[in-house]
Amino acid sequence: MLKTYIERPEYISKITPYINKDLIKILVGQRRVGKSYILLQIIAAIKKKKVPNKRILYIDKELYEFENIKDDKDLINHVKTYFKNIKSKKYLFIDEVQEIKDFHKTIRALNAQGDYDIYITGSNAEMLSGDIANSLGGRSISFEVFGLSLQEYLNFHKLKYNKQVLLDYIKYGSLPYLISLDKDEEMISTYLRNIYNTILLRDVVERYKVRNPAFLDRLILFLAANTGTIVSAKSISDYLKSQKTSISSSVILNYLKYFHNAYFIHQVPRSEIAGKKVFQINQKHYFNDLGIRHALIGYKANDINQVIENLVYIHLRRLGYSVSVGQLGAYEIDFVAEKAGIKKYYQVAYQISDDKTFAREFGNLLKIKDNHPKYVISMDEMIRGDYQGIKHLELSEFLLSGNHDA
C-alpha cells in the first residue's frame, strides 16, 4: 500500500457509495487496466473516515509475500490471524482473487458474519460471475474496469489535446503503466507483448489446461487481422485449414470464450433492429486494448476503420452501455448501444470523404424508423454537420465526452 497513484474519479464515484454496504464489491477487467490502483484509492477513501490501518487488510496475489495463500482454507486462516482481537468493522481487499482456489467459500463465510466490508478484483469473468453469483445469491455488485479513456490519458500524461495525442492514444493503447515508459516503440511493444503472454499463459493456457498454445496464438493473430469483421467459428476453422492447421469449430468456440473470459477480447453479437432476435453466430470481435493488438501485428494505416470501430466500441462499454451490431435486413448498423432504457445507434467511419460514403453512413441510419438518437462518428476535422436528425461527431469529441447528447 506504499504505491502512489493517479486518481480515476469516474470509477471511485461509482464504488465509494457502496462502502460499508453489505455487498461484496467486485472489480473485473483485463490484467493491467488499473484495478489494483483503484483498490488503493478506495482504501484511501476509507482511511479518510478515520479507519486505522489495523482494520484494513490488502492481499495482492501477484506479490510473493502472499504466495502461501493458495486456497480458501489458507485465506480464512490468514484473514482471521490478521484481524485477531478486532471486534469492529473490518475491511478486506483481495487483488486477483481467482488465483486462490475456492476463494468464494471464504468470501461467503466472511460476508455472512456481517462485520466485513469486502472488495475483490479478478481477471476471469467465468470464475467470478459463476462462483460469486452462485454462492452469494445477489449479495455482490460488479464494476468493469477498462484502460484509460482519452480524457484520463490526457490527465495521466499531463497533456492538452491535439491530433498527435489522439494518434498516440490509438497506436499505443490505454494501459495506465505506459506513463512510466519512454515514448519508445520497441520498449512499449515489448511491455505490451509481455502482458499478452501473461494473459495467454496464466489466464487461458493454465486456467483451461489448453494443450495447444501455439494455436491460441494463431487464433489471436487472426482476430487481430480481422478486428471488427463479422467472423464465425467455421470461417476461422476454414482459414486455419488453409494454413495446414485443423481445429474443429466447437474447439474454436471454446477458445474464443476463454479469451473473452479473460477480458482480452470482446465478442459482440448481432441483433435484429426491427425485432428482438439476437443472432448466435457470426459475431464481431474487438480488443480490450488496441496497443496490445498493434504490438502483435503492427500498426497499419489501412486498418484505421477497424481501429476506430474498436475504439468506439470500448468507449461505449466504458460508458456503461451494452452493445450489439445492428442488423436491418441486408443493412448493418455498426453499433446499437443500450443503457437504462436508452437506445442509441452509431455508424463509424474514418472519413466522410465523398457523397457515396456520406450516403452509406447516414443512409443506413435513416432506414431505422424510430426516434432513438443516431450518430455518425468519423475523424474528419471539417464536420459536415448534422443531417436529418442524425448527429455527426468527430472522434475526439465522442471520446472526450460521455454526454454527447448535449
C-alpha positions in Angstrom: 0.0 0.0 0.0 3.0 2.2 -0.4 2.3 2.7 -4.1 1.4 6.1 -5.4 -1.4 6.5 -7.9 -3.2 9.0 -10.2 -6.9 9.2 -9.3 -9.6 7.8 -11.6 -12.6 9.6 -10.2 -15.1 8.1 -12.6 -14.6 4.7 -11.0 -14.3 5.9 -7.5 -17.5 7.9 -7.7 -19.3 4.7 -8.7 -17.8 2.5 -6.0 -17.5 4.6 -2.9 -21.3 4.9 -2.3 -21.1 1.2 -1.5 -18.5 1.5 1.2 -19.9 -0.2 4.4 -22.9 -1.6 2.4 -23.5 -5.4 2.8 -22.4 -6.2 -0.7 -19.2 -7.7 -2.0 -17.6 -5.2 -4.4 -16.1 -6.9 -7.4 -13.8 -5.1 -9.8 -13.3 -7.1 -13.1 -11.3 -6.5 -16.2 -8.2 -7.4 -18.2 -4.8 -7.6 -16.4 -3.0 -4.2 -16.1 -6.0 -2.0 -16.7 -5.6 -0.5 -13.2 -7.8 -2.5 -10.9 -5.1 -2.6 -8.2 -4.7 1.1 -8.1 -8.5 1.6 -7.9 -8.4 -0.6 -4.8 -5.8 1.7 -3.3 -8.0 4.7 -4.0 -10.9 3.0 -2.2 -8.6 2.3 0.8 -7.6 6.0 0.8 -11.3 6.9 0.9 -11.9 4.6 3.8 -8.9 6.0 5.7 -10.4 9.4 5.3 -13.2 8.1 7.5 -10.7 7.7 10.3 -10.4 3.9 10.0 -7.0 2.8 11.3 -4.6 0.6 9.3 -5.1 -2.4 11.6 -8.7 -2.7 10.4 -7.7 -2.9 6.7 -6.1 -5.9 5.1 -4.8 -5.8 1.5 -3.8 -9.1 -0.2 -2.2 -8.9 -3.6 -1.9 -12.4 -5.1 0.7 -11.2 -7.5 3.1 -10.4 -4.6 5.5 -13.1 -3.3 4.6 -12.4 0.4 1.1 -13.8 -0.3 2.2 -16.9 -2.2 1.3 -19.1 0.7 -2.4 -18.3 0.3 -3.3 -21.0 -2.2 -6.9 -22.0 -1.3 -9.9 -21.0 0.8 -8.5 -22.5 4.0 -5.3 -20.6 3.7 -7.2 -17.4 3.0 -9.5 -17.6 6.0 -6.6 -18.5 8.3 -4.7 -15.5 7.1 -7.7 -13.2 7.5 -8.5 -14.5 11.0 -4.9 -14.2 12.1 -4.6 -10.6 10.8 -7.8 -9.4 12.4 -7.4 -11.3 15.7 -9.0 -9.4 18.6 -10.5 -6.8 16.2 -14.2 -6.6 17.1 -15.3 -3.6 15.0 -15.8 -3.3 11.2 -13.0 -4.9 9.1 -12.1 -4.1 5.5 -10.7 -6.8 3.3 -9.2 -6.2 -0.1 -8.0 -9.1 -2.3 -6.3 -8.4 -5.7 -6.6 -11.1 -8.4 -8.7 -13.3 -6.2 -9.1 -16.0 -8.9 -5.5 -17.1 -8.0 -7.0 -18.6 -4.8 -8.7 -21.9 -5.2 -12.3 -22.0 -3.9 -11.9 -18.4 -2.8 -15.7 -18.0 -2.9 -16.2 -20.2 0.2 -14.2 -17.9 2.4 -15.7 -14.8 0.9 -19.2 -16.2 1.5 -18.4 -17.1 5.1 -16.9 -13.7 5.9 -19.7 -11.8 4.3 -22.2 -13.8 6.3 -20.6 -12.6 9.5 -21.7 -9.1 8.8 -18.6 -7.3 10.1 -16.5 -7.4 6.9 -16.6 -4.9 4.1 -15.1 -6.9 1.2 -13.5 -5.7 -2.1 -12.0 -8.1 -4.7 -10.6 -7.9 -8.2 -10.3 -10.5 -10.8 -9.3 -11.2 -14.4 -11.6 -14.1 -15.2 -15.3 -13.4 -15.9 -16.4 -17.1 -15.7 -14.9 -17.8 -12.3 -16.0 -14.5 -10.7 -19.5 -14.4 -12.1 -20.2 -18.1 -11.6 -18.6 -18.7 -8.2 -19.7 -15.4 -6.7 -23.2 -15.3 -8.2 -23.9 -18.9 -7.3 -22.5 -18.7 -3.7 -23.8 -15.3 -2.7 -27.2 -15.1 -4.3 -27.2 -11.5 -5.2 -25.1 -10.2 -2.4 -22.4 -8.7 -4.7 -22.0 -5.9 -7.2 -19.6 -5.8 -10.1 -17.7 -2.9 -11.7 -15.9 -3.5 -15.0 -12.6 -1.6 -15.3 -11.2 -0.6 -18.7 -8.0 1.1 -19.7 -7.7 4.8 -19.7 -10.3 6.9 -21.5 -8.9 9.6 -23.7 -9.6 12.2 -21.0 -7.8 10.0 -18.4 -4.9 9.6 -20.9 -4.6 13.3 -21.1 -4.7 13.6 -17.3 -2.2 10.8 -16.7 0.3 12.2 -19.2 -0.4 15.9 -18.3 -1.2 16.7 -21.9 -3.5 19.0 -23.7 -5.5 17.5 -26.5 -4.2 17.7 -30.1 -4.4 15.4 -33.1 -1.0 13.8 -32.3 -2.1 12.9 -28.8 -5.1 11.1 -30.3 -2.9 9.2 -32.8 -0.6 8.2 -30.0 -3.6 7.0 -27.9 -4.8 5.0 -30.9 -1.4 3.5 -31.6 0.0 2.7 -28.1 -3.3 1.9 -26.3 -4.8 2.8 -23.0 -2.9 0.9 -20.3 -2.0 3.1 -17.3 1.6 1.9 -16.9 2.6 3.4 -20.2 3.0 6.6 -18.2 6.2 5.1 -16.8 7.7 4.2 -20.1 9.6 6.4 -22.6 7.9 7.0 -25.8 10.0 4.3 -27.5 8.2 1.9 -29.8 10.4 -1.1 -29.1 10.1 -0.6 -25.3 6.3 -0.1 -25.4 5.8 -3.1 -27.8 7.9 -5.3 -25.5 5.9 -4.3 -22.5 2.6 -4.9 -24.3 3.7 -8.3 -25.7 4.7 -9.4 -22.2 1.2 -8.6 -20.9 -0.3 -10.6 -23.8 2.0 -13.5 -23.0 0.9 -13.4 -19.3 -2.8 -13.4 -20.3 -2.2 -16.2 -22.8 -0.4 -18.4 -20.4 -1.9 -17.7 -17.0 -5.5 -16.7 -17.9 -6.0 -19.1 -20.8 -3.5 -21.9 -21.1 -3.0 -22.7 -17.4 -6.6 -22.0 -16.3 -8.3 -24.0 -19.0 -5.5 -26.7 -19.4 -5.1 -25.9 -23.1 -2.6 -28.3 -24.8 -2.0 -26.3 -27.9 -0.9 -22.7 -27.0 0.6 -22.2 -30.5 -2.8 -22.5 -32.0 -4.2 -19.9 -29.5 -1.5 -17.5 -30.7 -2.5 -18.0 -34.3 -6.2 -17.5 -33.4 -5.4 -14.2 -31.8 -3.4 -13.1 -34.8 -6.4 -14.0 -37.0 -8.7 -11.9 -34.8 -6.3 -9.0 -34.8 -6.2 -9.0 -38.6 -10.0 -9.2 -38.7 -10.9 -6.8 -36.0 -14.4 -5.6 -36.4 -15.1 -8.1 -39.2 -18.0 -10.5 -38.8 -16.5 -13.9 -38.4 -17.7 -17.4 -37.4 -16.0 -20.3 -35.9 -16.4 -22.1 -39.2 -14.7 -19.2 -41.1 -11.8 -19.3 -38.6 -11.6 -23.1 -39.0 -11.6 -22.9 -42.8 -8.8 -20.3 -42.7 -6.7 -22.5 -40.4 -7.2 -25.5 -42.7 -5.7 -23.3 -45.5 -2.7 -22.8 -43.2 -2.4 -26.6 -42.7 -4.0 -26.5 -39.2 -7.1 -28.5 -38.5 -9.2 -27.4 -35.5 -13.0 -28.1 -35.1 -15.5 -25.2 -34.8 -16.5 -26.3 -31.3 -13.0 -26.1 -30.0 -12.6 -22.7 -31.6 -15.8 -21.5 -29.9 -14.3 -22.7 -26.6 -11.0 -20.9 -27.2 -12.8 -17.7 -28.1 -14.8 -17.9 -24.9 -11.6 -18.3 -22.9 -10.1 -15.1 -24.2 -13.5 -13.4 -23.7 -13.5 -14.6 -20.1 -10.0 -13.1 -19.6 -11.4 -9.7 -20.8 -8.8 -9.8 -23.6 -11.3 -9.7 -26.5 -14.9 -8.8 -26.6 -17.4 -10.9 -28.6 -20.1 -8.6 -29.9 -23.3 -10.3 -31.0 -25.6 -9.2 -33.9 -29.2 -8.1 -33.0 -32.2 -7.5 -35.2 -33.2 -3.9 -35.1 -36.8 -4.5 -36.2 -37.3 -7.2 -33.5 -35.7 -8.7 -30.5 -33.8 -11.5 -32.2 -30.1 -11.9 -31.2 -28.1 -13.9 -33.7 -25.9 -16.6 -32.0 -23.4 -17.0 -34.9 -21.2 -14.6 -36.9 -20.0 -12.2 -34.2 -17.6 -9.3 -34.3 -14.5 -9.3 -32.1 -12.8 -6.2 -30.6 -9.6 -6.0 -28.4 -9.8 -4.6 -24.9 -6.6 -2.7 -25.6 -5.6 -1.6 -29.1 -1.9 -1.2 -28.1 -1.6 -5.0 -27.5 -3.3 -5.6 -30.9 -0.8 -3.4 -32.6 2.1 -4.9 -30.7 1.1 -8.3 -32.1 0.5 -7.4 -35.8 1.9 -3.9 -36.2 0.1 -0.6 -36.6 -1.0 -0.2 -40.2 -2.6 2.9 -41.6 -5.0 0.9 -43.8 -6.5 -0.7 -40.6 -7.8 2.7 -39.5 -11.5 2.0 -40.0 -11.3 -1.2 -37.9 -9.2 0.5 -35.3 -11.7 3.4 -34.9 -14.6 0.9 -34.6 -12.7 -0.9 -31.8 -12.1 2.5 -30.0 -15.7 3.5 -30.2 -16.9 0.1 -29.0 -14.7 0.1 -25.9 -15.7 3.7 -25.1 -19.4 2.8 -25.3 -18.7 -0.1 -22.9 -16.7 2.2 -20.6 -19.8 4.5 -20.5 -21.8 1.5 -19.3 -23.7 0.6 -22.5 -24.4 -2.9 -23.6 -23.5 -3.0 -27.3 -24.5 -5.2 -30.3 -24.1 -5.0 -34.0 -27.4 -4.0 -35.6 -29.0 -5.9 -38.5 -31.7 -4.2 -40.5 -32.5 -6.6 -43.4 -29.4 -6.5 -45.6 -28.0 -3.4 -43.9 -25.7 -3.3 -41.0 -25.6 -0.7 -38.2 -22.1 -0.7 -36.6 -23.4 -0.4 -33.0 -26.6 -0.4 -31.1 -26.0 0.8 -27.6 -28.4 0.4 -24.7 -28.4 1.5 -21.1 -31.2 2.1 -18.5 -33.9 2.1 -21.2 -31.9 4.4 -23.5 -31.0 3.2 -27.0 -28.6 4.8 -29.4 -27.3 3.9 -32.9 -23.8 4.6 -34.2 -22.1 4.4 -37.6 -18.3 4.7 -37.6 -16.1 5.7 -40.5 -12.5 7.1 -40.9 -13.6 10.0 -43.0 -16.8 11.1 -44.8 -14.7 12.0 -47.8 -17.3 11.8 -50.6 -21.0 11.7 -51.3 -21.0 7.9 -51.6 -19.6 7.5 -48.1 -21.9 10.1 -46.7 -24.9 8.4 -48.3 -23.9 5.0 -46.9 -23.1 6.1 -43.3 -26.1 8.4 -42.9 -28.4 6.4 -45.2 -28.2 3.2 -43.1 -29.3 5.2 -40.1 -32.1 6.9 -41.9 -33.6 3.4 -42.7 -34.2 3.0 -38.9 -37.8 4.2 -38.4 -37.7 5.1 -34.7 -36.9 8.2 -32.7 -33.8 6.9 -30.8 -30.7 9.1 -31.1 -28.5 8.4 -34.1 -24.8 9.3 -34.6 -22.1 9.1 -37.3 -18.6 9.2 -35.8 -15.5 10.0 -38.0 -12.1 11.5 -37.9 -13.0 14.4 -40.2 -11.7 17.7 -38.9 -14.2 19.6 -41.0 -17.5 18.1 -39.9 -20.3 18.4 -42.4 -22.9 18.9 -39.7 -26.0 17.1 -38.6 -28.3 15.6 -41.3 -32.0 14.9 -40.9 -31.7 14.5 -37.2 -28.5 12.4 -37.3 -25.6 13.9 -35.4 -22.1 13.9 -36.9 -19.4 13.7 -34.2 -15.6 14.0 -34.7 -13.9 11.0 -33.0 -12.2 13.1 -30.3 -15.4 14.9 -29.4 -17.1 11.5 -28.8 -14.1 10.1 -26.8 -13.7 13.2 -24.6 -17.4 13.4 -23.6 -19.8 10.9 -22.1 -22.5 13.5 -22.7 -22.6 13.8 -26.4 -26.3 14.3 -26.5 -25.8 17.9 -25.3 
